[in-house]
Amino acid sequence: MPRPSSQHPTELELEILKILWRDGPSLAKHVCEEIQPFRKLAYTSVLTIMNIMAKKKYLKRTKEGKCFVYAPVIQEEETTQSML
């Protein structure tokens, strides 16, 4: 049975958003490299989460050549305030 959808990003989604807020639009590979020291996640796992986040409208996915660039859609201030 699937989990009920949340109105707020999960802990991992928030970590990904923080990287994108800090570094700007990025490839999944960059996000994966930034997360690796803290969480041992495979590239494919990070990519899956980022695609789910795009479906949730947390991220925007834009094709550039053979790669997709991900950018945050939701703003940092709005997200942190709504989570309080």
Residue pairs with C-beta under 8 A, 6 or more apart in sequence:
5 56
7 82
8 79
8 82
8 83
9 17
9 53
9 58
9 74
9 79
12 39
12 49
13 49
13 53
13 58
14 79
15 35
15 38
15 39
16 31
16 35
16 46
16 49
16 50
16 53
16 59
17 53
17 58
17 72
17 74
17 76
17 79
18 76
19 26
19 30
19 31
19 34
19 35
20 26
20 31
20 59
20 70
20 71
20 72
21 72
21 76
23 30
23 34
24 71
25 62
25 69
25 70
25 71
26 69
26 70
26 71
27 67
27 68
27 69
27 70
28 43
28 46
28 47
28 50
28 68
28 70
29 43
31 46
31 50
31 70
32 41
32 43
32 46
32 47
35 41
35 46
50 59
50 61
50 70
51 61
53 59
53 70
54 60
54 61
54 70
57 73
57 74
58 72
58 73
58 74
59 70
59 71
59 72
59 73
60 70
60 71
60 72
60 73
61 68
61 69
61 70
62 68
62 69
62 70
62 71
63 69
